[in-house]
Every structure is written in C-alpha cells, then in structure tokens.
Amino acid sequence: ILFLQIVHILNMTSAKIVSFLLHPEESLHSLQNRIEFETGISTGNQELLLETGICLDPRKPASQCVIDGVRGWDSYMVYLFDKSKTVYDGPFASRSLSDCVNYIVQDSKIQLPIPQLRKVWAEAVHYVIGLKEDYSRLFQGQRAAMLSLLRYNANLIKMKNNMVSASQQLKAKLEFFHQSIRLDLERYSDQMAYGISSEKMLKAWKEMEEKASQCAQAEDIGYLDEQIMALHTEIVELQKSPYARRQGEVMESLEQRAIDLYKQLKSRPPDHAYSDSTDMVKIIVQTVQSQDRVLKELFGHLSKLLGCKQKIIDLLPEIEVALNNIKEADNSVMQMQGKRQREIWHLLKIACTQSSSRSLVSSSLEGTASTPAATWLPQSSSGNAAPHPLSSLAAPEDGENFADVIRENVNYLELFSSILQEMRQELNSMMVS
C-alpha cells in the first residue's frame, strides 16, 4: 500500500476532486485521457499546474504529479484548468450535508439526548472544517494560477526586451544608412560631370533609399508596447488586490467556535438530559454563507487572472512576428549597405585604372618626341643646324637605337589598348550589375 501512487486532481471548473491510482511508468498523456473521461475536459484543453504554478511536462511520466515520501501525499493537489475558458462561473454549491446534520439544520430546536447529540455535533464540526478546507484548496489553486501568470509575464518581459533592443538597433542602422547614402549621392552628383557616371547604378541607389524607408515600418512597435504596458499594470493591480490574499479568517474563527462548542458538549455527563442544536446550526449557516461570499470573490479574481494569461498567450505570437520583421529589415539594410560599398570601391578601381592609363600615355608621348630629335637632329659645334654631309649620316649603331624606340612605342600602344579594353569591360559589367 505504501508504494501505491495516487494523484489527487482538483478540477477548478467544478471545485471537485478526482483521484487516480497511477499505473507503473504511466505516461502523462494516458493520465490526461483518464481525466478527460472523468471531467469531460479534452486533453488539448487541459492545463495541469503544480502548487508552484509550473505546468506538468508532457515528456515526463505521470508520476511527476506525486511527491516523494509518505508525509503529505494525501493532501498534495494538482490543479486542473480548462484552457478553453477564461471565465469561471462559481461560486459552486457547498458540500452536501450528512443525513443527521441535515436533520438538526431542518429543526435546530429539536431535543436530542446528549450521547446522540455528541455524534451529530461531531459530524457538524467535521462539516464546518470541510467547508474551510474546500476554500483553502480552491485558494491554493488560484495561487497556482497567479504563479503561472507571473511565469508567463516573465517570458513576455523577456521577449519584449529583446524586441525593444532589436528595434533600437534597427533604428540606429537606418539612421546611419540614410546619412551615408545621402552623402554618397551628393558626392556622386558632384563628380558626374568630369568623372564616371552610371544611370543604372544611380537608380539602384535611390531604390535602396526608398526600400530603407519601408524597412523603418518594422521598427514601429509602439502598439505592442502599449498593450504590454497596459497588461503589466493590470497584473500589478491583481497582485495588490485583497482577493489575492487568503480571505478565510471568518471561516477559521467559525471552525474554532464549532470545536469549542463540541468540547463543551463532550464534557457534559452522559445523563438523561436533552439539548437542542441552535448554537451549532448557527455556526453551520454562518460558515456556508461565509464560504459563498469568499468563493464568489475568489472565482471573480481567478477569472481576471485567466483573462490576463490569455492576453499574454495572444500577444506572444505577435511579438514573435514583430521580432522576425525587425530581423529581416536589419538583414536587408546591411545587405544594401554592403552592396553600395562594393560599388563605391568598384568605381574607385575604375578611376585608378583610368589615371594609370593616362600616365602611361603621357610618358610614352614624351619619350617618342625626345628620342627621334636626339637621333636625327645632331648639333654642330657652332650650335647652328647645317646640312648633313654623307659622312654625317646615321651610323649602324644609330639605326639600332631607332629600331628600339619603334619597338618600345609599339609595346606602349599594345599596353594602352589592353588597358582601354579592360576598362570598357569593367564599366559594362558595373552598369549591368
């Protein structure tokens, strides 16, 4: 018997307890099927919470519902909620009276012998204690719902902080992108008259600027932030509410009065005296009325808790979508920035190539002009040009120098042609891209 595992589940929708004997290595899904059969709540709508507000893990066996050891096993509860409902009707009917207690409630002035009255009052005290314990268990279920709500709220705060951080980063990158592309467009316009121009590239840059303006929509998370802040305020108010604290003081005092009354009756000698049950019936009626009041407050507060929790559940996917949109916009901005920088470096390469080709052509022309003059126009000793006699014609070594100059010029011409061809190909590829 000590090794048997029994789980007690308090159905918060009906305020009734159902108990199950767990089979060895039974899965949580199997237990949920049995719960569905007993309560009518489908497995998909079942939310099973421990006292700490932790939801049961479907990957673990059903034995996670049972505490280790013998002490307290019969009072340990798992709280069942219906996820399809956010408003619980309560308060529910109090536990039923036994026949003998109902007998004195119907006629509190009826006279009964002291021995018989002791038995009836003992059951009456048990009934009063049961009413208080019913409320305590339901309050503990409400407490578990509050702790579960706070866990969801902590997850919501974490996701909200990630969203705000990503939004601020995107905003900073967009500001940098707009400032840099405006400067690039200004400098590009300044050099178009004497430098390199590409209408296709200019159009692409302007399209980038427009696309970046569209990406700014992703950073607008104000509507979500307002909903989250309003929800935080509502949760704080629920935590401060007096209904979030135990309201069973009146029932506890009535319980103690019933016990004291029974002790007084028990101390009386078992003679042939008779007595009525007026005082005990008053305590029973007051306890039932007190329980009705506190249960109405409890389930009203519980419905607000579950409503807030459902709002968080509805908000989480919206925050996830906003985060994905921000990440996509961030990636798009970074890709556009990288593409524009590559194009700027491409333009710089073309400009450097053109400058090198001009320098080569200039040096080639200077060498061509100076070499023939030195070869074919020798100076006389008097410094005046004079007709060249036959004896002064170019010697064979002079002919060899002239041939070298021609070959050098041909080489420069081929190099210049290849540079121009390469420059045209790069310019065309840039305009196509």
C-alpha positions, 0 to 999 in steps of 0.5 A: 500500500505504501508504494501505491501512487495516487494523484489527487486532481482538483478540477477548478471548473467544478471545485471537485476532486478526482483521484487516480491510482497511477499505473507503473511508468504511466505516461502523462498523456494516458493520465490526461485521457483518464481525466478527460473521461472523468471531467469531460475536459479534452486533453488539448484543453487541459492545463495541469499546474503544480502548487508552484504554478509550473505546468506538468511536462508532457515528456515526463511520466505521470508520476511527476504529479506525486511527491516523494515520501509518505508525509503529505501525499494525501493532501498534495493537489494538482490543479486542473484548468480548462484552457478553453475558458477564461471565465469561471462561473462559481461560486459552486454549491457547498458540500452536501450535508450528512443525513443527521446534520441535515436533520438538526439544520431542518429543526435546530430546536429539536431535543436530542439526548446528549450521547446522540447529540455528541455524534451529530455535533461531531459530524457538524464540526467535521462539516464546518472544517470541510467547508474551510478546507474546500476554500483553502484548496480552491485558494491554493489553486488560484495561487497556482494560477497567479504563479503561472501568470507571473511565469508567463509575464516573465517570458513576455518581459523577456521577449519584449526586451529583446524586441525593444533592443532589436528595434533600437538597433534597427533604428540606429542602422537606418539612421546611419544608412540614410546619412551615408547614402545621402552623402554618397549621392551628393558626392556622386552628383558632384563628380558626374560631370568630369568623372564616371557616371552610371544611370543604372547604378544611380537608380539602384541607389535611390531604390535602396533609399526608398526600400530603407524607408519601408524597412523603418515600418518594422521598427514601429512597435509602439502598439505592442508596447502599449498593450504590454504596458497596459497588461503589466499594470493590470497584473500589478493591480491583481497582485495588490488586490485583497482577493489575492490574499487568503480571505478565510479568517471568518471561516477559521474563527467559525471552525474554532467556535464549532470545536469549542462548542463540541468540547463543551458538549463532550464534557457534559455527563452522559445523563438523561438530559436533552439539548437542542442544536441552535448554537451549532446550526448557527455556526453551520449557516454562518460558515456556508454563507461565509464560504459563498461570499469568499468563493464568489470573490475568489472565482471573480479574481481567478477569472481576471487572472485567466483573462490576463494569461490569455492576453499574454498567450495572444500577444506572444505570437505577435511579438514573435512576428514583430521580432522576425520583421525587425530581423529581416529589415536589419538583414536587408539594410546591411545587405544594401549597405554592403552592396553600395560599398562594393560599388563605391570601391568598384568605381574607385578601381575604375578611376585608378585604372583610368589615371594609370592609363593616362600616365602611361600615355603621357610618358610614352608621348614624351619619350617618342618626341625626345628620342627621334630629335636626339637621333636625327637632329645632331648639333654642330659645334657652332650650335647652328643646324647645317646640312648633313654631309654623307659622312654625317649620316646615321651610323649602324649603331644609330639605326639600332637605337631607332629600331628600339624606340619603334619597338618600345612605342609599339609595346606602349600602344599594345599596353594602352589598348589592353588597358582601354579594353579592360576598362570598357569591360569593367564599366559594362559589367558595373552598369549591368550589375 
